[in-house]
Amino acid sequence: MSDLSKAYEPQEVEKKWYAAWLEGKCFEADASSEKPAYSIVIPPPNVTGILHLGHVLNNSLQDILARRARQTGHEVLWLPGTDHAGIATQAKVERELREKEGKTRRDLGRDAFLEKVWDFKDHHGGIIIKQLKRLGCSCDWSRERFTMDEDYTKWVSHVFVDLFKKGMIYRGKRMVNWCPVSLTALSDEEVIMTPRRSKLYTMKYELADAPGEFLKIATTRPETLMGDVAVAVNPKDPRYAEYVGRKVRRPFPEAEIPVLADDHVDIEFGTGALKITPAHDKADFDIGMKHDLEIIDVLHPDGTVNCPECPDLDGLDRFVARRTAAAKLEEMGLLLEVEEYDNNVGYSERANVPIEPRISMQWFLKYPCVKEAADAVADGDIVMRPDRWRKTYAHWMDNLQDWCISRQLWWGHQIPVWYRKDKLEALTNAESLDTADLDAGDIHVGIEPPADEGNWVRDEDVMDTWFSSWLWPFATMAGVGEQNETLKKFYPTTDLVTGPDIIFFWVARMIMAGFEFADELPFKNVYFTTIIRDLKGRKMSKSLGNSPDPIDLMDKYGADGLRFGLLRIAPVGSDVRFDESQVEEGRNFANKLYNACRLRQMAGEIELPEGDEADDDEEYEVVGDARCFHLDIMAKLDELSADLERIYGEYRFGEIAQRLYEFLWSEFCDKFLEAVKGDLRDTASPAARAVTVSVFDAVMSRYLQLLHPYMPHVTEELSLRMGYMEEGEFLMNAELPEEALLEDLTAEEINEEKGKATAVYEAAGRLRNLKAEYHVASRRDVKFVIKGSPEWLAQETDVLGLLAGAGEVELDEGFDAPKGTPISLTGVGEVAMPLDGLVDVEAERVRITREIEKTSQELKRSEGKLGNASFVDRAPPEVVEQEKARLEEWRSKLAQLEEMLKGLG
């Protein structure tokens, strides 16, 4: 045992222990170990990202699982790494390039630009890893991976080549989601549907064969009017039956376009007549294909208007063009109405701007192993928690659409396809491209470039970032085609901890990739974390200023305080309402633990007495014969250990934190330490002190193990400083003991001693309340007399007096309480509190009588309110319920005061 300083300094302790764990290689997994495997892969954060509270929650949970698995005898691999984050990283470098050099990536060229991205990655890429280490994450950093590593890149190319040759990847011209800022296609999952207040424009198109007669049309996008090629109505809509087959005049650039019937048109939307712009709306595109309509693209990739025939619109930003087109319609007398309209607008997840539906030549993937992936979750081979996410997963799997996997970026895994130079123009303009072109020798698809590379041109696009990360569980463990020891030992992984917002982006795709390329599921359990909100229920964001920096919180409260405080308020399946006071409570909890151990250290190194000295205090000779308070706390720790094993299996992390908190604060400190405080004083017998500190050490050493996954640093520190671990050993590597502290006692014996302790604790609480009722709570000279007590209580009267704050507790079967003596029935007998010398009985009678009068008035007032039908009917329900609760409080208080007055005689 080595002395603990007066105050706990978490920053110093945490830094010291993390360095010690790294030096001791405590986190490194041994693939040759005979222990059962436990593995988990980190959801790779963006390489240029920084830690936020979502990361703290997610990675703390993973660390808890990894540390707990080590304690239960597993060989643990927690594999870390980062994602190259194609769009986000390239956007940052391009912005920096514009601001510092006034250039674009095109000015530099691909190779020079990528050099800048790698420099940017090398400069910023290690920040979040350092922050995860600061949090205490026990990842195997020797196996850290990056999605742009050479070996990982080979895996990505291999998967593309394999799927292409199987006919599951093809290139075609399709309607895609287009980001006009990032200038790239996006998958449906990268588009966030966002409620927006828009405008609905009602305009009219003149019938070509009936001048002066018009058809009313409603649209939210007048800026695309130049691309209108038809007007569609529902064939079941009687209002427009006479117009089908006729033509109307598009106002600019002027043209005659047909009116056609299509079931897709919503009769209830707008006027029921829909302008069809196939190049700029997915539904319009489908109608256009069905009716063989012309496709006119009137927008440039950056969202500006591309219509030289309308010079007053050409080149304008799409939103400026919207207002200009509306004004132009109004000038022509064709704009009838503009009204506010609430609708959902698709936003680019990364650029946070409205996307554009756009026809573009892209690479697409037909998903592999769909049935296997769907069945794995449906049949329970992969368990999702909370269970409700199974339905969400199943719905998506039942409605799969081909995945657009190409991105018009330079930072990422470049498509491994080369085109013959002499066929480049024909291949570029082709409507589609598949394995037939490979068979014809017009393209080369492979991990390596063609032998005569000079005669070929490589596809410029890169693959969607998620196309690399869907391989993460197995591609991080072995190279292409390898079956190394790490993969054999640790795949499939055990758990995955992630957010439900990427259940489609990542989770579902990993399951399909696992079956396709590793022949089995990639993990067995998926735990979905929840959104962290502020106390008002708002999502955390920089713009709202409600998102605290986790590093600042760790500087202030320590990493353990942040972890424990956050986990206590993280219920399964419910959003987390973040409150910094809970993190402060986490730090206070660490201080409470630390101070409890300091109290034990003050008792010094004491051994159990032997010989004659032991005979003087025979009941203290061994722990097995200790008093009920000792057995009670050991039994409660045994119960906690067993309960935690069950609750870990149910992934109820918040409940685990609360149980750990309640045990230390309430059971150990507030009850046990208060009960045995006398044994730690210098005046106590050596035997009593020896047994009490031995019980303290037995309980505390095991409790520190149970707490370790949640608060790893402080538990390592105290285990060493208290002498529970030898120098050079680590608590994190110590397996939990299989035997219970009281395994040699029967349940009947344990329950008997627990019953005694419970009776004393509850009686002490009642006696403290009795003192408070008679305004003598602070007096330490109060005497209690007990009648009808069990025989065993004679040994515990000192403890009862100590807990109750009494000067004396006397057992007297013949005691006849004078009239007016307060009496309480407790689990240890009838307890009287003689008032002689404590209070002026007459003055107390007067005081209580006045209190009764005041309480009666409040009771009558509350009854009057609730008896008033007007109040009950008109007041808000919560106000009525509040008044009912108040009425019950007054009734209870009045009964208590009348009982006290009666007790005074």
ABEGO torsion letter per residue (X at the ends): XBBBBABBBAAAAAAAAAAAAAAAGAABBBAABABBBBBBBBBBBBAABBBBAAAAAAAAAAAAAAAAAAAAGBBBBBBBEBBAGAAAAAAAAAAAAAAAAGBBAAAAEAAAAAAAAAAAAAAAAAAAAAAAAAAGBABBAAABBBAABAAAAAAAAAAAAAAAAAGABBBBBBBBBBBAAAGBBBBAAABBBBBBBBBBBBBBBBBAABBGBBBBBBBABAAAAAABABBBBBAABAAAAAABGBBBBBAOBBBBBBBBBBAABBAABEAGBBBBBAAABAAAAAAAAAAGBBBBBABBAAGBBBBAABAAABGBBAAAAAAAAAAAAAAAGABABBBBBBBBBBBBAAAGBBBBBBBBBBBBBBBBGAAAAAAAAAAGABBBOBAAAAAAAAAAAAABBBBBABBBBABEBBBBBBBBAAAAAAAAABABBBAAAAAAGABBBBABBBABAAABBBBABBBBAAAAAAAAAAAAABBBGBBBAAAAAAOBBABBBBBAAAAAAAAAAAAAAAAAAAGBBABABBBBBBBBBBAAGBBBBAAAGABBBAAAAAAAAEAAAAAAAAAAABBBGBBBBBBAAAAAAAAAAAAAAAAAAAAAAAAEBBBBBBEAAAAABAAAABAAABBAAAAAAAAAAAAAAAAAAAAAAAGBAAAAAAAAAAAAAAAAAAAAAAAAAAAABAABBAAAAAAAAAAAAAAAAAAAAAAAAABAAAAAAAAAAAGABBBGBBAAABBBBABBAAAABBAAAAAAAAAAAAAAAAAAAAAAAAAAAAGAAABAABBBBBBGBBAAAAAAAAAAAAAAGBABBBBBAABBBBBGBBBBBBAAEBBBBBABGABBAAAAAAAAAAAAAAAAAAAAAAAAAAABAAAAAABBAAAAAAAAAAAAAAAAAAAAAAAAAAAAX
